[in-house]
Amino acid sequence: MKNYNRDLLLLYNIDVYSEDLLQHQVECLHQLLGNVESNEAFCKAHELAIRSKITNKPKKILKSIDHPQLKPFHFLINKN
């Protein structure tokens, strides 16, 4: 099993899951979370409002979140 930098809590029935099946499930969860936590998925789910205009450009969104705080009059809007 690869060493991932995250903690997962997986509840399972010890009678049903073997060690190999459990490792497979953990690998699938890491792959699923890796897809969801990507920059592409983040940019699809957010838009950036700068004063009076709204942009969906991934390059501008990623550039704005590189800083610990957004600049004044920059707002990150979740589309969900």
PyMOL CGO cylinders between C-alpha atoms (Angstrom):
from pymol import cmd
from pymol.cgo import CYLINDER

trace = [
    CYLINDER, 0.00, 0.00, 0.00, 1.26, 3.47, -0.86, 0.3, 1, 1, 1, 1, 1, 1,
    CYLINDER, 1.26, 3.47, -0.86, 1.79, 6.00, 1.89, 0.3, 1, 1, 1, 1, 1, 1,
    CYLINDER, 1.79, 6.00, 1.89, -0.76, 8.81, 1.42, 0.3, 1, 1, 1, 1, 1, 1,
    CYLINDER, -0.76, 8.81, 1.42, -0.69, 12.02, 3.40, 0.3, 1, 1, 1, 1, 1, 1,
    CYLINDER, -0.69, 12.02, 3.40, -4.26, 11.78, 4.70, 0.3, 1, 1, 1, 1, 1, 1,
    CYLINDER, -4.26, 11.78, 4.70, -6.27, 10.08, 7.40, 0.3, 1, 1, 1, 1, 1, 1,
    CYLINDER, -6.27, 10.08, 7.40, -9.22, 7.91, 6.44, 0.3, 1, 1, 1, 1, 1, 1,
    CYLINDER, -9.22, 7.91, 6.44, -11.70, 6.28, 8.76, 0.3, 1, 1, 1, 1, 1, 1,
    CYLINDER, -11.70, 6.28, 8.76, -13.10, 3.16, 7.14, 0.3, 1, 1, 1, 1, 1, 1,
    CYLINDER, -13.10, 3.16, 7.14, -15.75, 1.14, 8.94, 0.3, 1, 1, 1, 1, 1, 1,
    CYLINDER, -15.75, 1.14, 8.94, -16.15, -2.42, 7.77, 0.3, 1, 1, 1, 1, 1, 1,
    CYLINDER, -16.15, -2.42, 7.77, -17.39, -5.83, 8.87, 0.3, 1, 1, 1, 1, 1, 1,
    CYLINDER, -17.39, -5.83, 8.87, -14.40, -8.02, 9.74, 0.3, 1, 1, 1, 1, 1, 1,
    CYLINDER, -14.40, -8.02, 9.74, -16.25, -11.17, 8.60, 0.3, 1, 1, 1, 1, 1, 1,
    CYLINDER, -16.25, -11.17, 8.60, -16.89, -9.84, 5.08, 0.3, 1, 1, 1, 1, 1, 1,
    CYLINDER, -16.89, -9.84, 5.08, -13.66, -8.02, 4.18, 0.3, 1, 1, 1, 1, 1, 1,
    CYLINDER, -13.66, -8.02, 4.18, -10.34, -9.77, 3.73, 0.3, 1, 1, 1, 1, 1, 1,
    CYLINDER, -10.34, -9.77, 3.73, -7.05, -7.87, 3.95, 0.3, 1, 1, 1, 1, 1, 1,
    CYLINDER, -7.05, -7.87, 3.95, -6.69, -7.76, 0.14, 0.3, 1, 1, 1, 1, 1, 1,
    CYLINDER, -6.69, -7.76, 0.14, -10.22, -6.48, -0.38, 0.3, 1, 1, 1, 1, 1, 1,
    CYLINDER, -10.22, -6.48, -0.38, -9.71, -3.84, 2.31, 0.3, 1, 1, 1, 1, 1, 1,
    CYLINDER, -9.71, -3.84, 2.31, -6.49, -2.64, 0.65, 0.3, 1, 1, 1, 1, 1, 1,
    CYLINDER, -6.49, -2.64, 0.65, -8.29, -2.48, -2.71, 0.3, 1, 1, 1, 1, 1, 1,
    CYLINDER, -8.29, -2.48, -2.71, -11.10, -0.39, -1.19, 0.3, 1, 1, 1, 1, 1, 1,
    CYLINDER, -11.10, -0.39, -1.19, -8.59, 2.04, 0.38, 0.3, 1, 1, 1, 1, 1, 1,
    CYLINDER, -8.59, 2.04, 0.38, -6.76, 2.42, -2.97, 0.3, 1, 1, 1, 1, 1, 1,
    CYLINDER, -6.76, 2.42, -2.97, -10.08, 3.13, -4.71, 0.3, 1, 1, 1, 1, 1, 1,
    CYLINDER, -10.08, 3.13, -4.71, -10.96, 5.76, -2.09, 0.3, 1, 1, 1, 1, 1, 1,
    CYLINDER, -10.96, 5.76, -2.09, -7.59, 7.48, -2.54, 0.3, 1, 1, 1, 1, 1, 1,
    CYLINDER, -7.59, 7.48, -2.54, -8.04, 7.52, -6.31, 0.3, 1, 1, 1, 1, 1, 1,
    CYLINDER, -8.04, 7.52, -6.31, -11.56, 8.92, -6.00, 0.3, 1, 1, 1, 1, 1, 1,
    CYLINDER, -11.56, 8.92, -6.00, -10.45, 11.64, -3.57, 0.3, 1, 1, 1, 1, 1, 1,
    CYLINDER, -10.45, 11.64, -3.57, -7.50, 12.49, -5.80, 0.3, 1, 1, 1, 1, 1, 1,
    CYLINDER, -7.50, 12.49, -5.80, -9.86, 13.16, -8.70, 0.3, 1, 1, 1, 1, 1, 1,
    CYLINDER, -9.86, 13.16, -8.70, -12.21, 15.29, -6.61, 0.3, 1, 1, 1, 1, 1, 1,
    CYLINDER, -12.21, 15.29, -6.61, -9.44, 17.32, -4.96, 0.3, 1, 1, 1, 1, 1, 1,
    CYLINDER, -9.44, 17.32, -4.96, -7.74, 18.29, -8.23, 0.3, 1, 1, 1, 1, 1, 1,
    CYLINDER, -7.74, 18.29, -8.23, -7.30, 21.89, -9.40, 0.3, 1, 1, 1, 1, 1, 1,
    CYLINDER, -7.30, 21.89, -9.40, -9.52, 21.20, -12.40, 0.3, 1, 1, 1, 1, 1, 1,
    CYLINDER, -9.52, 21.20, -12.40, -12.42, 20.09, -10.20, 0.3, 1, 1, 1, 1, 1, 1,
    CYLINDER, -12.42, 20.09, -10.20, -11.90, 23.10, -7.91, 0.3, 1, 1, 1, 1, 1, 1,
    CYLINDER, -11.90, 23.10, -7.91, -12.03, 25.52, -10.84, 0.3, 1, 1, 1, 1, 1, 1,
    CYLINDER, -12.03, 25.52, -10.84, -15.20, 23.89, -12.20, 0.3, 1, 1, 1, 1, 1, 1,
    CYLINDER, -15.20, 23.89, -12.20, -16.91, 24.34, -8.83, 0.3, 1, 1, 1, 1, 1, 1,
    CYLINDER, -16.91, 24.34, -8.83, -15.86, 27.99, -8.24, 0.3, 1, 1, 1, 1, 1, 1,
    CYLINDER, -15.86, 27.99, -8.24, -15.86, 31.34, -9.97, 0.3, 1, 1, 1, 1, 1, 1,
    CYLINDER, -15.86, 31.34, -9.97, -13.99, 34.51, -9.10, 0.3, 1, 1, 1, 1, 1, 1,
    CYLINDER, -13.99, 34.51, -9.10, -15.75, 37.86, -8.73, 0.3, 1, 1, 1, 1, 1, 1,
    CYLINDER, -15.75, 37.86, -8.73, -13.47, 40.90, -9.06, 0.3, 1, 1, 1, 1, 1, 1,
    CYLINDER, -13.47, 40.90, -9.06, -15.36, 44.11, -8.31, 0.3, 1, 1, 1, 1, 1, 1,
    CYLINDER, -15.36, 44.11, -8.31, -17.96, 44.17, -11.11, 0.3, 1, 1, 1, 1, 1, 1,
    CYLINDER, -17.96, 44.17, -11.11, -16.93, 41.20, -13.26, 0.3, 1, 1, 1, 1, 1, 1,
    CYLINDER, -16.93, 41.20, -13.26, -17.07, 37.45, -12.78, 0.3, 1, 1, 1, 1, 1, 1,
    CYLINDER, -17.07, 37.45, -12.78, -14.58, 35.07, -14.35, 0.3, 1, 1, 1, 1, 1, 1,
    CYLINDER, -14.58, 35.07, -14.35, -14.48, 31.31, -14.78, 0.3, 1, 1, 1, 1, 1, 1,
    CYLINDER, -14.48, 31.31, -14.78, -10.89, 31.21, -16.07, 0.3, 1, 1, 1, 1, 1, 1,
    CYLINDER, -10.89, 31.21, -16.07, -8.95, 28.54, -14.17, 0.3, 1, 1, 1, 1, 1, 1,
    CYLINDER, -8.95, 28.54, -14.17, -5.66, 30.43, -14.42, 0.3, 1, 1, 1, 1, 1, 1,
    CYLINDER, -5.66, 30.43, -14.42, -7.09, 33.49, -12.64, 0.3, 1, 1, 1, 1, 1, 1,
    CYLINDER, -7.09, 33.49, -12.64, -8.86, 31.40, -9.99, 0.3, 1, 1, 1, 1, 1, 1,
    CYLINDER, -8.86, 31.40, -9.99, -5.72, 29.41, -9.16, 0.3, 1, 1, 1, 1, 1, 1,
    CYLINDER, -5.72, 29.41, -9.16, -3.57, 32.55, -9.12, 0.3, 1, 1, 1, 1, 1, 1,
    CYLINDER, -3.57, 32.55, -9.12, -5.94, 34.25, -6.68, 0.3, 1, 1, 1, 1, 1, 1,
    CYLINDER, -5.94, 34.25, -6.68, -5.97, 31.33, -4.21, 0.3, 1, 1, 1, 1, 1, 1,
    CYLINDER, -5.97, 31.33, -4.21, -2.16, 31.07, -4.13, 0.3, 1, 1, 1, 1, 1, 1,
    CYLINDER, -2.16, 31.07, -4.13, -2.15, 33.80, -1.47, 0.3, 1, 1, 1, 1, 1, 1,
    CYLINDER, -2.15, 33.80, -1.47, -3.25, 33.09, 2.13, 0.3, 1, 1, 1, 1, 1, 1,
    CYLINDER, -3.25, 33.09, 2.13, -5.96, 35.77, 1.82, 0.3, 1, 1, 1, 1, 1, 1,
    CYLINDER, -5.96, 35.77, 1.82, -7.84, 37.04, -1.20, 0.3, 1, 1, 1, 1, 1, 1,
    CYLINDER, -7.84, 37.04, -1.20, -7.10, 40.58, -2.30, 0.3, 1, 1, 1, 1, 1, 1,
    CYLINDER, -7.10, 40.58, -2.30, -9.65, 43.30, -1.46, 0.3, 1, 1, 1, 1, 1, 1,
    CYLINDER, -9.65, 43.30, -1.46, -12.79, 43.09, -3.62, 0.3, 1, 1, 1, 1, 1, 1,
    CYLINDER, -12.79, 43.09, -3.62, -11.91, 39.59, -4.84, 0.3, 1, 1, 1, 1, 1, 1,
    CYLINDER, -11.91, 39.59, -4.84, -14.59, 37.05, -3.94, 0.3, 1, 1, 1, 1, 1, 1,
    CYLINDER, -14.59, 37.05, -3.94, -14.49, 33.31, -4.51, 0.3, 1, 1, 1, 1, 1, 1,
    CYLINDER, -14.49, 33.31, -4.51, -17.99, 32.01, -5.24, 0.3, 1, 1, 1, 1, 1, 1,
    CYLINDER, -17.99, 32.01, -5.24, -18.91, 28.35, -4.97, 0.3, 1, 1, 1, 1, 1, 1,
    CYLINDER, -18.91, 28.35, -4.97, -21.31, 27.30, -7.76, 0.3, 1, 1, 1, 1, 1, 1,
    CYLINDER, -21.31, 27.30, -7.76, -22.80, 24.51, -5.67, 0.3, 1, 1, 1, 1, 1, 1,
]
cmd.load_cgo(trace, "trace")
